[in-house]
Amino acid sequence: MNDVNATVVRITGLTRSFEQGGVRIDVLRGVDLAIQPGEIVGLLGPSGSGKSTMLQAIGLLEGGFGGRIEIAGTDASALNGDDRTALRRDHLGFVYQFHHLLPDFSAIENVLLPQLIAGRTEAEGRARAIELLEALGLGQRLDHRPSQLSGGEQQRVAVARALANKPHLVLADEPTGNLDEATADRVFDQFLKLVRGEGSAALVATHNERLASAMDRVVRLHEGKLA
């Protein structure tokens, strides 16, 4: 049974290799990391260092990894596909560099949908969506579709969607990478405030030292290992 009071995520000896042109490329070479409840951790490293690969592993989004991944006390490597999907749904939220909002759905509907999938009623889901979007300053934009929103607004909706099901861990991959500096600062500040207010932990991949300085702790991915 999951223990939500346990370490939110613990990865031990995480490895990932690829074959390219007959050459083996070791992207992750034995990564160890533990994140505690409510802790916001910055994952720093240059482009191509394996940050996205590491987040995909922790997010249970693809296979081919070696080592052990525990989410909320559960060993994900011991689960079948359906149980991994349920673990991801119940414990993880995701924010990507591009918002990936559903274009034909309004802001509120984009935040509502993952809650319906998780079994929440429409009334409960709408109330939760409104709460999150208003906290992000989007109370007047609830019924707008992504094409009617600015880049910063789109990304704030994506943040609300990631937190909709009250995840224990939010995985964010360059969440403000597509925004200009001023907008990125505002969105990231709101992201941190909301994550902390919700009591979630977060692992945020970035190459931006300035943004990383606002987090609780920073780890650096270098030559396939954390430093």
HELIX and SHEET records of a PDB file:
HELIX    1   1 LYS A   51  ILE A   58  1                                   8    
HELIX    2   2 ALA A   76  ALA A   78  5                                   3    
HELIX    3   3 GLY A   81  HIS A   91  1                                  11    
HELIX    4   4 ALA A  107  ILE A  117  1                                  11    
HELIX    5   5 GLU A  122  ALA A  135  1                                  14    
HELIX    6   6 PRO A  146  GLN A  148  5                                   3    
HELIX    7   7 GLY A  151  LEU A  163  1                                  13    
HELIX    8   8 GLU A  181  GLU A  198  1                                  18    
HELIX    9   9 GLU A  209  ALA A  212  1                                   4    
SHEET    1   A 4 VAL A  23  ILE A  35  0                                        
SHEET    2   A 4 VAL A   9  GLN A  20 -1                                        
SHEET    3   A 4 GLY A  66  ILE A  71 -1                                        
SHEET    4   A 4 THR A  74  ASP A  75 -1                                        
SHEET    1   B 6 LEU A  92  VAL A  95  0                                        
SHEET    2   B 6 LEU A 169  ASP A 173  1                                        
SHEET    3   B 6 ALA A 201  THR A 206  1                                        
SHEET    4   B 6 ILE A  40  LEU A  44  1                                        
SHEET    5   B 6 ARG A 217  HIS A 222  1                                        
SHEET    6   B 6 LYS A 225  LEU A 226 -1                                        
END                                                                             
